[in-house]
Structure formats: C-alpha cells, structure tokens
Amino acid sequence: MSFLPYLIIGAALMLIATFFKERYVSFWGQSSDDYADGPQFDIRERFVGPIQCEGIIYGPTGRVSSRFTAQFDCTWEGNVCMMKEIFHYDSGNVQNREWTLTLGNDGGIKAEAPDVIGAGSGQQKGSAVLLNYKLQLTEEAGGHVLDVTDWMYLMQNGSIMNRSQFRKFGIKVAELVATMRPAEPKVISAE
C-alpha cells in the first residue's frame, strides 16, 4: 500500500482533532453555564454612565497589531441601553460606535449597531456576559464581515475583562483583550 492514503487519513484526523479542540476545549468551548456561580454580572449595573476602556488587538499571527483607549457613555431607558463609544487607536485613528443593547427578563441580550449585520445575541449569567454578532469592517479595514464572539467577565473589584475573537470562515483572524471600569470623575478647577 502506498504512503498517500496514510497521509490523507492523517491529515483528516488532524483537522478533526483541531476542530474538536477549538470547538470544545478552547475559547469556543465556554458556555454561560460555566459562570453561573460567583458574582452576578448585571449589565444594568455595570454599563452605566461614563466607562474607561483600554485594550490590545492581536492579529492572526498572535502579535499585537493595535492598541487603543476608549470612552463609553451608557444610558438606560427601561431594559434598553444606548452605549456610545469613542476609540482612540495608536495609529491616530478615532472610531465612533453606538450600540443598542436590549436586555430580556431571562438575561438574554439583543445587540444592535450600525456596523453589525442583523442583530447580535447574547446572555448574561453569573459572572459573565456572552455576545455573538457579525461585524462589517470599514472599507479602510478591508470591508470584511467577521464572526465575533465577545466574553466579558466581572472581576472582584468591579472591573470588566473583555476577550473577543474575530473569525472569517471559522479561522481566527484577530483577538481583542480589554478592560472596562467606571471612569474617574473629572475635577473641574475654578482657576
């Protein structure tokens, strides 16, 4: 028997093993039930008023491709949050984004934004919030549509750690890690 069938079978087994690792053991393997215990992450309490954020975006090779700071402003009307975001990237670019988050009585979240195709969906449960959506990149960034999975974790001090993965055709093309916390009140001087 030739070597080629063994090579094909081996490659197929590696692809299957990689798929199962990615889907069930790594980032994708998380579920909201994994975080049911612990402090309760209620976005109505955490996404209020001004929020300071800083983060890093990793490219497909795992190297840092961008750094940013951001300011968010969140206001609630009933179970609907309007979140305005201003991102300042290390390249000098500034990006303005707006989200509308609708919180259901069961902890389900509907997430809408002008650059999100359709509506994203998610769940707040225990100490974590999950959001999934399709993001349309700007033309300057290539205009691609990426599948995004956001996991936000409530820390003991009230800060929020955010880890997001961006995928195209199931392949990870970027990852974001950021912190969010209430912004420090600005002191206005009489001078």
C-alpha positions as a Markdown table, in Angstrom:
| # | Residue | x | y | z |
|---|---|---|---|---|
| 1 | Met | 0.0 | 0.0 | 0.0 |
| 2 | Ser | 1.3 | 3.5 | -0.9 |
| 3 | Phe | 2.1 | 6.2 | 1.6 |
| 4 | Leu | -0.5 | 8.7 | 0.1 |
| 5 | Pro | -3.6 | 7.1 | 1.8 |
| 6 | Tyr | -1.9 | 7.2 | 5.2 |
| 7 | Leu | -1.0 | 10.9 | 4.6 |
| 8 | Ile | -4.6 | 11.8 | 3.7 |
| 9 | Ile | -6.0 | 9.9 | 6.7 |
| 10 | Gly | -3.5 | 11.5 | 9.0 |
| 11 | Ala | -4.3 | 15.0 | 7.7 |
| 12 | Ala | -8.1 | 14.3 | 8.0 |
| 13 | Leu | -7.6 | 13.1 | 11.6 |
| 14 | Met | -5.5 | 16.3 | 12.4 |
| 15 | Leu | -8.3 | 18.5 | 11.0 |
| 16 | Ile | -10.9 | 16.7 | 13.0 |
| 17 | Ala | -8.8 | 16.9 | 16.2 |
| 18 | Thr | -8.2 | 20.6 | 15.7 |
| 19 | Phe | -11.9 | 21.3 | 15.1 |
| 20 | Phe | -12.8 | 19.4 | 18.3 |
| 21 | Lys | -10.1 | 21.2 | 20.3 |
| 22 | Glu | -11.2 | 24.6 | 19.0 |
| 23 | Arg | -14.9 | 23.9 | 19.5 |
| 24 | Tyr | -15.0 | 22.1 | 22.8 |
| 25 | Val | -11.8 | 22.8 | 24.7 |
| 26 | Ser | -10.6 | 26.3 | 23.9 |
| 27 | Phe | -12.3 | 29.7 | 23.7 |
| 28 | Trp | -15.3 | 28.4 | 21.8 |
| 29 | Gly | -15.8 | 25.6 | 24.3 |
| 30 | Gln | -17.1 | 28.0 | 27.0 |
| 31 | Ser | -20.8 | 28.3 | 27.8 |
| 32 | Ser | -22.7 | 30.8 | 30.0 |
| 33 | Asp | -23.5 | 27.9 | 32.4 |
| 34 | Asp | -19.7 | 27.7 | 33.2 |
| 35 | Tyr | -20.1 | 31.1 | 35.0 |
| 36 | Ala | -23.4 | 30.6 | 36.7 |
| 37 | Asp | -21.8 | 30.8 | 40.2 |
| 38 | Gly | -19.9 | 33.7 | 41.7 |
| 39 | Pro | -20.7 | 37.4 | 41.5 |
| 40 | Gln | -23.6 | 38.4 | 39.4 |
| 41 | Phe | -22.8 | 40.5 | 36.3 |
| 42 | Asp | -25.9 | 42.6 | 35.6 |
| 43 | Ile | -25.2 | 44.9 | 32.7 |
| 44 | Arg | -27.8 | 47.4 | 34.0 |
| 45 | Glu | -25.5 | 48.0 | 37.0 |
| 46 | Arg | -22.1 | 47.8 | 35.2 |
| 47 | Phe | -22.8 | 49.6 | 31.9 |
| 48 | Val | -23.9 | 52.9 | 33.4 |
| 49 | Gly | -22.6 | 56.4 | 32.8 |
| 50 | Pro | -19.0 | 57.0 | 31.7 |
| 51 | Ile | -16.7 | 54.0 | 31.3 |
| 52 | Gln | -13.0 | 53.9 | 30.7 |
| 53 | Cys | -11.5 | 51.2 | 28.5 |
| 54 | Glu | -8.1 | 50.2 | 27.2 |
| 55 | Gly | -7.1 | 47.2 | 25.1 |
| 56 | Ile | -5.0 | 45.4 | 22.7 |
| 57 | Ile | -5.9 | 43.8 | 19.3 |
| 58 | Tyr | -3.8 | 40.8 | 18.2 |
| 59 | Gly | -3.5 | 39.9 | 14.6 |
| 60 | Pro | -3.7 | 36.4 | 13.0 |
| 61 | Thr | -0.1 | 35.6 | 14.0 |
| 62 | Gly | -0.7 | 36.4 | 17.7 |
| 63 | Arg | 1.3 | 39.6 | 17.6 |
| 64 | Val | -0.1 | 43.0 | 18.8 |
| 65 | Ser | -1.5 | 44.8 | 15.8 |
| 66 | Ser | -3.1 | 47.7 | 17.6 |
| 67 | Arg | -3.6 | 49.3 | 21.0 |
| 68 | Phe | -6.5 | 51.6 | 22.0 |
| 69 | Thr | -8.1 | 53.5 | 24.7 |
| 70 | Ala | -11.8 | 54.2 | 24.7 |
| 71 | Gln | -14.5 | 56.1 | 26.5 |
| 72 | Phe | -18.0 | 54.8 | 26.7 |
| 73 | Asp | -21.2 | 56.5 | 27.8 |
| 74 | Cys | -24.1 | 54.3 | 28.7 |
| 75 | Thr | -27.7 | 55.4 | 29.4 |
| 76 | Trp | -30.7 | 53.1 | 30.2 |
| 77 | Glu | -34.3 | 53.6 | 29.4 |
| 78 | Gly | -36.1 | 50.6 | 30.9 |
| 79 | Asn | -34.3 | 47.5 | 29.6 |
| 80 | Val | -32.7 | 49.3 | 26.7 |
| 81 | Cys | -29.1 | 50.7 | 26.9 |
| 82 | Met | -27.7 | 53.2 | 24.5 |
| 83 | Met | -23.9 | 52.8 | 24.6 |
| 84 | Lys | -21.8 | 55.4 | 22.8 |
| 85 | Glu | -18.1 | 54.6 | 22.3 |
| 86 | Ile | -15.1 | 56.6 | 21.1 |
| 87 | Phe | -12.0 | 54.6 | 20.4 |
| 88 | His | -8.5 | 56.2 | 20.1 |
| 89 | Tyr | -6.1 | 53.9 | 18.3 |
| 90 | Asp | -2.3 | 54.0 | 18.5 |
| 91 | Ser | -2.3 | 54.7 | 14.7 |
| 92 | Gly | -4.0 | 58.1 | 15.4 |
| 93 | Asn | -7.4 | 56.9 | 14.1 |
| 94 | Val | -10.5 | 57.7 | 16.0 |
| 95 | Gln | -13.6 | 55.5 | 15.7 |
| 96 | Asn | -17.1 | 56.3 | 17.0 |
| 97 | Arg | -19.5 | 53.5 | 17.6 |
| 98 | Glu | -23.0 | 53.2 | 19.1 |
| 99 | Trp | -24.7 | 50.1 | 20.4 |
| 100 | Thr | -28.3 | 49.5 | 21.4 |
| 101 | Leu | -28.5 | 46.6 | 24.0 |
| 102 | Thr | -31.9 | 45.2 | 24.9 |
| 103 | Leu | -31.9 | 43.1 | 28.0 |
| 104 | Gly | -34.6 | 40.4 | 28.2 |
| 105 | Asn | -36.1 | 39.2 | 31.5 |
| 106 | Asp | -34.3 | 35.9 | 31.1 |
| 107 | Gly | -30.9 | 37.6 | 30.8 |
| 108 | Gly | -30.9 | 37.3 | 27.0 |
| 109 | Ile | -29.3 | 40.3 | 25.2 |
| 110 | Lys | -30.1 | 41.6 | 21.8 |
| 111 | Ala | -27.2 | 43.8 | 20.5 |
| 112 | Glu | -27.5 | 46.2 | 17.6 |
| 113 | Ala | -25.1 | 48.6 | 16.0 |
| 114 | Pro | -24.8 | 50.2 | 12.5 |
| 115 | Asp | -21.7 | 48.0 | 11.7 |
| 116 | Val | -23.4 | 44.8 | 13.0 |
| 117 | Ile | -25.2 | 42.8 | 10.3 |
| 118 | Gly | -28.7 | 41.9 | 11.7 |
| 119 | Ala | -28.8 | 41.7 | 15.5 |
| 120 | Gly | -26.3 | 40.1 | 17.7 |
| 121 | Ser | -27.4 | 37.9 | 20.6 |
| 122 | Gly | -26.0 | 37.1 | 23.9 |
| 123 | Gln | -26.6 | 36.1 | 27.5 |
| 124 | Gln | -25.7 | 37.4 | 30.9 |
| 125 | Lys | -25.4 | 34.7 | 33.5 |
| 126 | Gly | -23.5 | 34.6 | 36.8 |
| 127 | Ser | -20.2 | 36.5 | 36.4 |
| 128 | Ala | -20.0 | 36.6 | 32.6 |
| 129 | Val | -21.7 | 38.1 | 29.6 |
| 130 | Leu | -21.5 | 36.5 | 26.1 |
| 131 | Leu | -22.3 | 38.3 | 22.8 |
| 132 | Asn | -22.2 | 36.8 | 19.3 |
| 133 | Tyr | -22.6 | 39.0 | 16.2 |
| 134 | Lys | -21.4 | 39.6 | 12.6 |
| 135 | Leu | -19.3 | 42.7 | 12.3 |
| 136 | Gln | -18.9 | 44.6 | 9.0 |
| 137 | Leu | -15.4 | 46.2 | 9.0 |
| 138 | Thr | -14.9 | 49.6 | 7.5 |
| 139 | Glu | -13.7 | 49.9 | 3.9 |
| 140 | Glu | -10.3 | 51.1 | 5.2 |
| 141 | Ala | -10.0 | 47.8 | 7.1 |
| 142 | Gly | -11.0 | 45.8 | 4.1 |
| 143 | Gly | -14.8 | 45.7 | 4.4 |
| 144 | His | -14.8 | 42.1 | 5.5 |
| 145 | Val | -17.6 | 40.6 | 7.6 |
| 146 | Leu | -16.3 | 38.8 | 10.7 |
| 147 | Asp | -18.0 | 36.5 | 13.2 |
| 148 | Val | -17.3 | 37.9 | 16.6 |
| 149 | Thr | -17.6 | 36.2 | 20.0 |
| 150 | Asp | -17.3 | 38.5 | 23.0 |
| 151 | Trp | -16.8 | 37.2 | 26.5 |
| 152 | Met | -16.9 | 39.8 | 29.3 |
| 153 | Tyr | -16.0 | 38.7 | 32.9 |
| 154 | Leu | -16.8 | 40.6 | 36.1 |
| 155 | Met | -13.8 | 40.9 | 38.3 |
| 156 | Gln | -13.8 | 41.1 | 42.1 |
| 157 | Asn | -13.1 | 44.9 | 42.1 |
| 158 | Gly | -15.9 | 45.6 | 39.7 |
| 159 | Ser | -13.8 | 45.9 | 36.6 |
| 160 | Ile | -14.7 | 44.0 | 33.5 |
| 161 | Met | -12.3 | 41.9 | 31.4 |
| 162 | Asn | -13.2 | 41.5 | 27.8 |
| 163 | Arg | -11.9 | 38.9 | 25.4 |
| 164 | Ser | -13.1 | 38.8 | 21.9 |
| 165 | Gln | -12.3 | 36.6 | 18.9 |
| 166 | Phe | -12.9 | 37.6 | 15.3 |
| 167 | Arg | -13.2 | 34.8 | 12.7 |
| 168 | Lys | -13.6 | 34.6 | 9.0 |
| 169 | Phe | -14.7 | 31.2 | 7.6 |
| 170 | Gly | -14.1 | 29.8 | 11.1 |
| 171 | Ile | -10.5 | 30.8 | 11.1 |
| 172 | Lys | -9.4 | 33.2 | 13.9 |
| 173 | Val | -8.1 | 36.4 | 12.3 |
| 174 | Ala | -7.9 | 38.6 | 15.4 |
| 175 | Glu | -8.3 | 38.7 | 19.1 |
| 176 | Leu | -9.1 | 41.6 | 21.4 |
| 177 | Val | -8.3 | 41.8 | 25.2 |
| 178 | Ala | -9.6 | 44.9 | 27.1 |
| 179 | Thr | -10.5 | 46.2 | 30.5 |
| 180 | Met | -13.5 | 48.3 | 31.3 |
| 181 | Arg | -14.3 | 50.2 | 34.5 |
| 182 | Pro | -16.2 | 53.3 | 35.6 |
| 183 | Ala | -14.4 | 56.4 | 34.5 |
| 184 | Glu | -12.8 | 58.6 | 37.2 |
| 185 | Pro | -14.8 | 61.7 | 37.8 |
| 186 | Lys | -13.3 | 64.8 | 36.3 |
| 187 | Val | -12.3 | 67.5 | 38.7 |
| 188 | Ile | -13.2 | 71.0 | 37.4 |
| 189 | Ser | -10.9 | 73.7 | 38.7 |
| 190 | Ala | -12.1 | 77.2 | 39.3 |
| 191 | Glu | -8.7 | 78.6 | 38.1 |
